Amino acid sequence: MGWMADETGLEKCAANFVPLTPLSHLRRAARVFPNREALVYGKRRLTYAAYFERVSRLASALAQQGIVPGDVVATLLPNVLPHVEASFAIPACGAVLNTINTRLDVDTVAFIFAHGQARAVLVDTQFLPLAEQAIAQMKADGASATPKIIEVADPDAGFPATGRHPEYESLVAGGDADFDWIMPQDEWESLALNYTSGTTGRPKGVVYHHRGAYLMTMGTPISWGMTLYPRYLTIVPLFHCNNWNHSWMMPALGGTIICCRDVTAKAIYDAIADEGVTHFGGAPIVLNMIVNAPDKDRRPFDHVVDVFTAGAPPAAATLAAIEPLGFNITQVYGLTETYGHITECLWNGPEWNDLPQSEKSSLKARTGVAMPQMEDITVLTSDTMEQVAMDGETIGEIMIRGNSVMKGYLKNPDATREAFKGGYFHSGDIAHQTPDGYIRITDRAKDIIISGGENVSSVEVEGALMHHPAVSLCAVVAKPDDTWGEVPCAFVELKDGANVTEDELIAFVRERLAGFKTPKKIEFCELPKTSTGKIQKFELRDRLRNKN
């Protein structure tokens, strides 16, 4: 049987087993990097020692307010310094962090408050009306309990405190700097609650555990090729998969977080030039913003900025345009249910470095392979769970296994079981796999256009449109058609000052794609987007349905 058969004296104990949690990173950073710059927001700068102290005070103050382990504390905050602090302080008092999208409507915010049973909510003064109206709606609906508002003022941004609610800085000042953080006893304990976008029906509450977040903070620096002391710009909202877990990761590296309240091309260029930003994440719309920035907003800088992009497959044309400006782009992919990104388009340097730029951009537009913290990510048939042929053509559904997959959907066991059917998380994304194992998304299942029995990838058509020099952004959706069932329809946002006709664009695409893939209709408009830059295709579909 061997010596492993006798496990006597080899049990877990306090010396050899500690539950994994990202909270450990900040506790360590306060000891190892006490005088290094940790947080920057405008004129405010905090060392790790000061950062840790303020987090401890806030955690203490929340406990003084009656928050106990297992309670939910929500936020309605932009990417400001207090939001980064709250990301650590709320779990440090044993509570569950519930970051809420500030762009949501009153009804949805009221639903999230009620469904998650938030005891308190930290609210930026700008979004006080949203929180107050949501709570008023809860009371009108007969709610027995509503969250207590803590106001987070930002006078330098034009949002001074109203005086209507307890104020954040007073709360922090009254907390105990020596508060003993309440660390998880089990790494499976809930760390965060994030809600899906809810484009069809009510949003679902996605529950994260400490273990998954910790492993995200370990795998990401490997994939991003990070060394110590990166300078990271918060473009990804802290309410979106908790900033892809990046703000939890930075203390492990002794890095500096530069907070960005309002995402503009000027703000990005200024942060790179003035603060030496080395890394940020963002949706392809952010890349377009940088590429198309007016000269007055651009700033020279002398280093390469590494960027993770996700939210939609970036067009090869966008990648080709941005990299010469000083940015190295890596496409990553994930979902709310996977703590953010869990695949990367890993660059195979020796074989790909000397390829023509057009081929490099096409390779970089792939969804990629599993990041180190994941066990298996592949493309399977949705019903039989069989591996599809890795021929770059056969499509299936992206399936995901690993520790950075959610615990499940809050109060929705049926949806959880369905999502985990067959031992994998079902992403709902349609893709193929190349012979070298790289995944490439062809569409969301709901976005595939079936025209005359032929499958049309909206992503492929969008990629062709994005090569036109006049096109800034585009989205392709299915338009009902009496003959073909449905046909591709494109919604196009042009660059400032650019002009092109519908016929010219259709002809441009027809030169690149088969006739059945060519848009039969093009509308020029500003595209509806989420706060994270995703184009809201459901609104475009509704627009087409309402016309018919």
C-alpha positions in Angstrom: 0.0 0.0 0.0 3.0 2.3 0.5 3.6 4.9 3.2 0.7 7.1 2.0 -1.7 4.6 3.3 -0.9 5.7 6.8 -1.9 9.4 7.2 -1.5 9.5 10.9 0.0 12.8 12.0 -0.4 14.3 8.6 -3.7 16.2 9.3 -4.5 19.8 8.5 -3.6 22.3 11.2 -3.2 26.0 11.8 0.5 25.7 10.8 0.0 24.0 7.4 -3.5 25.0 6.2 -4.9 28.5 5.9 -8.1 29.3 3.9 -7.2 31.1 0.7 -8.5 34.6 0.5 -7.5 37.8 -1.3 -7.7 39.6 2.0 -4.3 38.1 2.8 -2.7 40.1 0.1 -3.4 43.5 1.7 -2.4 42.3 5.2 0.9 41.1 3.8 1.4 44.3 1.7 1.0 46.5 4.8 4.0 44.6 6.3 6.1 44.1 3.2 5.4 47.4 1.3 4.3 49.8 4.1 5.8 52.9 2.4 5.1 52.1 -1.2 2.4 54.0 -3.0 -0.8 51.9 -3.1 -3.7 54.2 -4.2 -3.8 57.3 -6.3 -7.0 59.4 -6.9 -6.5 62.9 -8.1 -4.4 64.7 -5.5 -4.8 61.9 -2.9 -2.1 59.3 -2.5 -2.0 56.5 0.1 0.8 54.2 1.1 0.1 50.6 1.9 0.3 51.4 5.6 -2.3 54.1 5.2 -4.4 52.0 2.9 -4.4 49.1 5.4 -5.3 51.4 8.3 -8.2 53.0 6.5 -9.6 49.6 5.4 -9.3 48.4 9.1 -11.1 51.5 10.3 -13.9 51.1 7.7 -14.3 47.4 8.6 -14.5 48.4 12.3 -17.0 51.1 11.6 -19.3 48.8 9.6 -19.2 46.3 12.5 -20.1 49.2 14.8 -23.1 49.9 12.5 -24.4 46.4 13.3 -23.0 44.5 10.2 -22.2 40.9 11.2 -20.5 38.1 9.3 -22.7 36.9 6.5 -24.5 40.2 6.0 -24.5 41.8 2.6 -23.2 45.3 2.1 -23.7 46.9 -1.3 -22.0 49.7 -3.2 -23.2 52.2 -5.8 -19.9 53.8 -6.5 -17.7 54.7 -9.5 -14.0 53.8 -9.7 -13.0 56.1 -6.8 -10.6 55.5 -3.9 -13.4 54.6 -1.4 -14.6 51.8 -3.7 -11.2 50.2 -3.7 -11.1 50.4 0.1 -14.6 49.0 0.5 -13.6 46.0 -1.7 -11.4 44.9 1.2 -13.1 46.4 4.2 -16.6 44.8 3.6 -15.2 41.2 3.5 -12.7 42.2 6.3 -15.7 42.6 8.7 -17.0 39.2 7.5 -19.7 40.7 5.2 -20.4 39.9 1.6 -19.5 42.6 -1.0 -22.3 43.4 -3.4 -21.1 46.0 -6.0 -24.0 47.3 -8.1 -23.9 48.7 -11.6 -24.5 52.5 -11.3 -26.2 52.6 -14.7 -29.1 50.4 -13.7 -32.7 51.7 -13.4 -34.5 52.2 -10.1 -36.6 49.1 -10.4 -33.6 46.8 -10.9 -31.6 48.4 -8.1 -34.6 47.9 -5.8 -34.8 44.3 -6.9 -31.1 43.7 -6.1 -31.3 45.4 -2.7 -34.2 43.1 -1.8 -33.0 39.9 -3.4 -29.5 40.2 -1.9 -30.9 41.5 1.4 -28.3 44.3 1.7 -28.1 45.7 5.2 -26.2 48.8 4.1 -25.1 50.5 0.9 -22.2 52.9 0.2 -23.5 55.4 -2.3 -21.6 58.1 -4.2 -23.4 61.5 -3.9 -23.9 61.4 -7.7 -26.0 58.3 -7.4 -28.0 59.2 -4.2 -31.2 59.8 -6.1 -31.0 56.3 -7.6 -30.4 54.7 -4.2 -33.1 56.8 -2.4 -35.7 56.1 -5.1 -34.9 52.4 -5.0 -35.4 52.3 -1.3 -38.6 54.3 -1.5 -39.9 51.7 -4.1 -39.0 48.9 -1.7 -41.0 50.5 1.1 -43.9 51.1 -1.3 -43.8 47.4 -2.1 -44.0 46.5 1.6 -40.4 45.6 2.3 -39.8 45.0 6.0 -36.2 46.0 5.8 -34.2 48.3 3.6 -30.5 49.1 3.4 -29.0 52.0 5.4 -27.3 54.5 3.1 -23.7 55.7 3.8 -23.0 58.7 1.6 -19.6 58.8 -0.2 -19.0 62.4 -1.2 -16.5 63.5 -3.9 -16.3 67.3 -3.7 -13.3 67.5 -6.0 -15.4 65.9 -8.7 -18.3 68.3 -8.0 -20.3 66.1 -5.6 -20.1 67.5 -2.1 -22.0 65.8 0.7 -25.7 66.5 1.0 -25.9 66.0 4.7 -28.9 63.6 4.3 -27.0 60.5 5.4 -24.0 59.4 7.5 -20.9 60.3 5.6 -18.1 57.9 4.6 -15.1 59.8 5.8 -16.7 60.4 9.2 -17.4 56.7 9.4 -13.8 55.8 8.6 -12.4 58.4 11.1 -14.5 56.8 13.9 -13.3 53.2 13.2 -10.7 51.3 15.1 -7.3 51.2 13.3 -6.4 48.1 15.2 -9.6 46.2 14.2 -8.9 42.5 14.0 -10.0 41.4 10.5 -12.6 38.6 10.4 -10.8 36.2 8.1 -12.8 33.3 6.5 -12.7 30.0 8.4 -13.5 28.2 5.2 -12.3 29.4 1.8 -15.7 28.3 0.4 -17.3 31.1 2.4 -19.1 33.8 0.2 -16.9 36.8 -0.6 -19.0 38.7 -3.2 -22.4 38.9 -4.8 -22.5 40.1 -8.4 -25.6 40.4 -10.5 -25.8 39.5 -14.2 -26.9 42.1 -16.7 -30.4 40.8 -16.8 -31.1 41.7 -20.4 -33.9 39.1 -20.4 -35.8 38.9 -17.2 -34.5 39.6 -13.7 -30.7 39.6 -13.2 -29.3 36.5 -11.4 -27.1 36.8 -8.3 -23.7 35.2 -8.8 -22.0 34.2 -5.6 -18.1 34.2 -5.4 -16.1 32.4 -2.8 -12.7 33.5 -1.3 -10.8 30.6 -2.9 -11.9 31.5 -6.5 -10.9 35.1 -6.1 -7.6 34.3 -4.5 -6.7 32.0 -7.4 -7.7 34.7 -9.9 -5.2 37.0 -8.2 -2.5 34.3 -8.6 -3.3 33.3 -12.2 -3.7 36.8 -13.7 -0.1 38.0 -13.0 1.2 34.9 -14.8 -0.9 35.5 -17.8 -0.2 39.2 -17.9 3.6 38.7 -17.5 3.6 41.0 -14.5 6.5 41.7 -12.2 6.6 43.6 -9.0 5.3 47.2 -8.7 2.9 47.6 -11.7 0.9 50.8 -12.0 -2.7 49.9 -12.8 -5.4 52.1 -14.1 -9.0 51.3 -13.1 -10.9 51.3 -16.4 -12.9 48.2 -15.7 -15.7 49.2 -13.3 -15.2 47.9 -9.8 -18.9 46.8 -10.0 -18.0 44.6 -13.0 -16.8 41.2 -11.7 -15.1 43.2 -8.9 -12.8 44.9 -11.4 -11.9 41.4 -12.9 -10.4 40.9 -9.4 -7.5 43.2 -10.3 -7.9 45.5 -7.3 -7.7 42.4 -5.0 -4.6 41.3 -6.9 -2.5 44.5 -6.8 -1.3 44.3 -3.2 0.2 40.9 -3.9 2.5 42.7 -6.3 3.1 45.9 -4.3 1.4 47.7 -7.2 -0.2 51.1 -7.4 -3.9 51.5 -8.3 -4.7 54.8 -10.1 -8.5 55.4 -9.8 -10.3 56.7 -12.8 -13.8 58.1 -12.1 -14.7 59.1 -15.7 -13.3 57.0 -18.5 -12.3 59.2 -21.4 -9.4 59.0 -23.9 -7.9 62.1 -22.3 -8.1 60.6 -18.8 -6.3 57.4 -20.1 -3.6 59.3 -22.0 -3.1 61.7 -19.0 -2.8 58.7 -16.5 -0.2 57.0 -18.7 1.8 60.1 -19.2 1.6 61.6 -15.7 1.3 58.5 -13.5 3.3 56.0 -15.6 0.4 53.5 -16.0 1.7 50.1 -17.1 -1.5 48.1 -17.2 -5.2 48.4 -17.5 -8.2 46.3 -18.7 -11.1 47.4 -20.8 -13.7 46.5 -23.5 -12.9 46.9 -27.2 -14.9 50.2 -27.1 -12.1 51.6 -24.9 -9.5 50.6 -27.5 -11.6 52.4 -30.1 -11.7 55.5 -27.9 -7.9 55.5 -27.7 -7.4 54.9 -31.4 -9.9 57.6 -32.4 -8.9 60.2 -29.8 -8.5 63.8 -31.1 -4.9 65.1 -31.2 -5.7 67.5 -28.3 -6.4 64.5 -26.0 -3.3 62.5 -26.8 -0.1 62.5 -24.8 3.3 61.1 -25.6 4.7 58.3 -23.4 7.9 56.3 -23.4 6.8 52.8 -22.4 4.5 50.0 -23.7 1.2 49.7 -21.8 -0.1 46.2 -21.4 -3.9 45.9 -21.9 -6.3 43.1 -21.3 -9.4 43.5 -23.4 -12.7 41.6 -23.0 -16.4 42.0 -23.2 -16.6 41.3 -27.0 -14.1 39.9 -29.5 -12.0 42.9 -30.6 -11.9 43.5 -34.3 -8.6 42.7 -36.0 -8.7 46.2 -37.5 -8.8 47.7 -34.0 -5.9 45.6 -32.8 -3.8 46.6 -35.8 -4.5 50.3 -35.2 -3.8 50.5 -31.5 -0.6 48.5 -31.1 1.6 51.0 -33.0 0.4 53.7 -30.5 2.3 52.0 -27.7 -0.2 49.4 -26.4 0.3 45.6 -26.2 -3.2 44.0 -26.4 -4.2 40.6 -25.1 -7.7 39.3 -25.6 -9.1 37.6 -22.5 -12.6 36.1 -22.0 -14.9 35.3 -19.2 -18.3 35.9 -17.6 -19.7 37.2 -14.4 -20.1 33.6 -13.4 -16.3 33.1 -13.7 -15.0 36.0 -11.7 -14.1 37.8 -15.0 -11.5 36.6 -17.4 -10.5 32.9 -17.5 -9.0 32.5 -21.0 -6.2 34.4 -22.6 -5.0 34.6 -26.2 -1.5 33.4 -25.2 1.1 34.7 -27.7 3.3 32.0 -29.2 6.3 34.2 -29.6 8.8 32.2 -31.5 6.4 31.0 -34.2 4.3 34.2 -34.5 6.6 37.1 -34.0 7.7 37.4 -37.7 4.2 37.1 -39.2 2.7 40.0 -41.2 0.8 42.5 -39.0 -2.6 41.4 -40.5 -2.0 37.8 -39.5 -0.8 38.9 -36.0 -4.0 40.9 -35.5 -6.1 38.0 -36.6 -4.4 35.7 -34.1 -4.8 38.2 -31.3 -8.5 38.4 -32.0 -8.9 34.7 -30.9 -10.5 33.9 -27.5 -7.5 31.8 -26.5 -6.7 29.1 -24.0 -7.4 28.5 -20.3 -5.6 30.7 -17.8 -3.4 29.0 -15.2 -6.0 29.0 -12.4 -8.5 27.0 -14.5 -8.8 23.3 -14.9 -10.3 22.9 -18.3 -11.9 25.2 -20.8 -12.9 23.7 -24.1 -15.7 23.5 -26.8 -18.2 20.7 -26.4 -21.6 19.9 -27.9 -24.3 21.4 -25.7 -26.4 18.3 -25.4 -24.0 15.3 -25.5 -21.1 17.1 -23.9 -18.7 15.6 -26.5 -15.5 17.4 -27.6 -16.0 19.1 -31.0 -13.5 18.5 -33.8 -10.6 20.9 -33.4 -10.7 21.9 -37.1 -11.3 25.6 -36.8 -14.8 25.1 -38.2 -17.0 22.8 -36.1 -18.9 24.8 -33.6 -20.0 24.0 -30.1 -20.5 25.7 -26.7 -17.6 26.9 -24.5 -17.6 24.8 -21.4 -15.6 25.7 -18.2 -14.3 23.9 -15.2 -12.2 25.3 -12.4 -12.0 26.9 -9.1 -12.8 30.4 -10.4 -16.3 29.4 -11.3 -19.1 30.8 -9.1 -20.6 28.9 -6.2 -24.0 29.3 -8.0 -26.9 31.6 -8.4 -28.3 33.0 -5.2 -31.8 31.6 -4.3 -32.0 29.9 -7.7 -31.0 26.2 -7.4 -32.7 25.3 -10.7 -30.7 27.8 -12.7 -27.5 26.6 -10.9 -28.1 23.0 -11.7 -28.8 23.8 -15.3 -25.6 25.9 -15.6 -23.5 23.1 -14.1 -25.1 20.2 -16.0 -22.6 17.6 -17.1 -19.8 18.8 -14.7 -19.0 22.0 -16.6 -20.3 25.5 -16.5 -22.3 26.2 -19.7 -21.2 29.6 -21.0 -23.8 30.0 -23.7 -21.1 31.2 -26.1 -20.7 29.5 -29.4 -17.2 28.9 -30.6 -14.8 26.6 -32.6 -11.4 25.3 -31.7 -8.3 25.4 -33.9 -5.9 22.4 -34.1 -3.6 24.0 -31.6 -6.5 24.2 -29.1 -7.2 27.9 -29.3 -10.9 28.8 -28.9 -12.5 31.4 -31.1 -16.0 32.7 -30.3 -18.3 32.9 -33.3 -21.2 34.2 -31.3 -23.4 34.1 -28.3 -26.0 31.4 -28.8 -28.7 34.0 -29.0 -26.7 36.1 -31.5 -26.3 33.5 -34.2 -28.2 34.5 -37.4 -29.8 31.6 -39.3 -30.4 32.9 -42.8 -31.9 30.4 -45.3 -30.6 27.5 -43.1 -27.1 28.9 -43.1 -25.4 30.0 -39.8 -24.1 33.6 -39.9 -21.7 34.7 -37.2 -22.5 38.3 -36.2 -18.9 38.6 -35.0 -17.5 37.7 -38.4 -19.7 40.3 -40.1 -18.8 42.9 -37.5 -15.1 42.2 -38.1 -15.5 42.8 -41.8 -17.3 46.1 -41.2 -14.7 47.3 -38.7 -12.1 47.2 -41.5 -13.8 50.2 -43.2 -11.9 53.4 -42.3 -15.2 55.3 -41.6 -16.6 52.8 -39.0 -16.0 53.4 -35.3 -18.3 50.8 -33.9 -20.9 48.3 -35.2 -23.3 45.6 -34.2 -25.0 43.0 -36.3 -28.2 41.3 -35.4 -30.9 39.2 -37.0 -33.6 41.1 -39.0 -36.8 39.1 -39.7 -37.2 38.3 -43.4 -40.1 36.7 -45.2 -37.9 34.8 -47.7 -34.9 33.8 -45.6 -36.4 33.7 -42.1 -33.8 36.2 -40.9 -31.0 38.2 -42.5 -28.1 40.2 -41.1 -28.8 43.8 -40.2 -25.9 46.2 -39.2 -26.1 49.2 -36.9 -23.1 51.4 -37.4 -21.6 54.3 -35.5 -19.2 56.4 -37.7 -16.1 58.1 -36.7 -16.4 61.9 -36.2 -16.4 63.6 -39.5 -16.5 60.4 -41.5 -19.1 59.7 -44.2 -20.1 56.5 -46.0 -23.4 55.4 -47.6 -25.3 52.2 -46.8 -24.7 50.9 -50.3 -20.9 51.5 -50.1 -20.7 49.6 -46.8 -22.7 46.7 -48.1 -20.5 46.5 -51.2 -17.4 46.7 -48.9 -18.5 43.7 -46.9 -19.6 41.7 -49.9 -16.0 41.9 -51.2 -14.9 40.1 -48.0 -17.7 37.7 -47.1 -20.2 35.4 -48.8 -23.3 37.0 -50.1 -25.6 35.4 -47.5 -23.4 36.9 -44.7 -23.6 40.4 -46.1 -25.9 42.8 -44.2 -29.1 43.4 -46.1 -29.8 46.6 -44.1 -27.5 49.1 -42.4 -28.6 51.8 -40.0 -26.4 54.6 -38.9 -26.8 55.6 -35.2 -25.2 55.9 -31.8 -25.1 52.3 -30.4 -26.7 51.6 -27.0 -24.0 50.5 -24.6 -23.6 49.3 -21.0 -21.4 51.1 -18.5 -18.6 48.5 -19.3 -18.8 49.3 -23.0 -20.7 46.3 -24.2 -23.1 47.0 -27.0 -26.7 46.1 -26.0 -27.8 44.0 -28.9 -31.2 43.2 -27.3 -32.1 46.9 -27.7 -31.3 46.7 -31.4 -33.3 43.5 -31.8 -36.3 45.2 -30.0 -35.9 48.2 -32.4 -36.2 45.9 -35.4 -39.1 44.0 -33.9 -41.0 47.2 -33.2 -40.6 48.3 -36.8 -42.2 45.1 -38.2 
